[in-house]
């Protein structure tokens, strides 16, 4: 009989803890951390989709490790494009951070296989409806090219960086050109019959 009381108390404590997790929203954070933990067990991507759809790899000037200010080196690639160009995730994963900082301005970070963090900076604006914890694919729009942060006064561009547990790595060798999208049945209809689905 004693073990039944102990089990009942233990079950009650577990139920209250679970309720608190759900009510406070901490359960969403725990689910995200569990998903991230799973990503760490997977082999990192060696080929990444170009984050800007109409930019070819050959059009990128290699800015990796270029001098930047006092004793700082560039930890990524600058990909120049017209302000407002959609920025697509280069890999599948989960949105890990959305925020602003002095260097990157408006930024989005996606965590992918192997725990690699893909950093998108100098955004003019974020894509509508994105949130930390959202699952992304290579077709997910994260934001739009701009010149925020320390890029103010420069031509609009995306700063694209990759961070591993041992530091930054050069994304350029891994980038691959995006194939032009194939027309689906709906896309072959006359424009007047298409529905406008802006994000």
GITA-V409148 format. One record per backbone hydrogen bond with DSSP energy under -0.5 kcal/mol. NH is the residue of the N-H (numbers start at 1). CO is the residue of the C=O. If there is no record, write none. Layout:
nh:NH co:CO
nh:NH co:CO
//
This chain:
nh:5 co:1
nh:6 co:2
nh:7 co:3
nh:8 co:4
nh:9 co:5
nh:10 co:6
nh:11 co:7
nh:12 co:8
nh:13 co:9
nh:14 co:10
nh:15 co:11
nh:16 co:12
nh:17 co:13
nh:18 co:14
nh:19 co:15
nh:20 co:16
nh:21 co:17
nh:22 co:18
nh:23 co:19
nh:24 co:20
nh:25 co:21
nh:26 co:21
nh:27 co:21
nh:28 co:25
nh:29 co:25
nh:30 co:26
nh:31 co:27
nh:32 co:28
nh:33 co:29
nh:34 co:30
nh:35 co:31
nh:36 co:32
nh:37 co:33
nh:38 co:34
nh:39 co:35
nh:40 co:36
nh:41 co:37
nh:41 co:38
nh:42 co:39
nh:48 co:174
nh:49 co:90
nh:50 co:176
nh:53 co:51
nh:55 co:52
nh:59 co:56
nh:60 co:57
nh:61 co:59
nh:63 co:61
nh:65 co:74
nh:66 co:63
nh:68 co:72
nh:71 co:69
nh:74 co:66
nh:76 co:74
nh:77 co:160
nh:79 co:77
nh:79 co:158
nh:80 co:78
nh:81 co:156
nh:84 co:145
nh:85 co:82
nh:87 co:143
nh:88 co:51
nh:88 co:86
nh:89 co:140
nh:93 co:136
nh:94 co:111
nh:95 co:134
nh:96 co:109
nh:97 co:109
nh:99 co:107
nh:101 co:105
nh:105 co:101
nh:106 co:123
nh:107 co:99
nh:108 co:120
nh:109 co:97
nh:110 co:118
nh:111 co:94
nh:112 co:116
nh:114 co:39
nh:115 co:112
nh:116 co:113
nh:117 co:163
nh:118 co:110
nh:118 co:116
nh:119 co:117
nh:119 co:161
nh:120 co:108
nh:120 co:118
nh:121 co:119
nh:121 co:159
nh:122 co:104
nh:123 co:106
nh:124 co:144
nh:125 co:144
nh:127 co:142
nh:130 co:127
nh:133 co:95
nh:134 co:131
nh:136 co:93
nh:140 co:137
nh:142 co:87
nh:143 co:87
nh:144 co:125
nh:145 co:85
nh:146 co:122
nh:146 co:157
nh:148 co:122
nh:150 co:103
nh:151 co:148
nh:152 co:149
nh:154 co:151
nh:157 co:146
nh:158 co:79
nh:159 co:121
nh:159 co:157
nh:160 co:77
nh:160 co:158
nh:161 co:119
nh:161 co:159
nh:162 co:169
nh:163 co:117
nh:164 co:167
nh:167 co:164
nh:169 co:162
nh:174 co:171
nh:175 co:171
nh:175 co:172
nh:176 co:48
nh:188 co:184
nh:188 co:185
nh:189 co:186
nh:193 co:190
nh:194 co:190
nh:194 co:191
nh:197 co:195
//
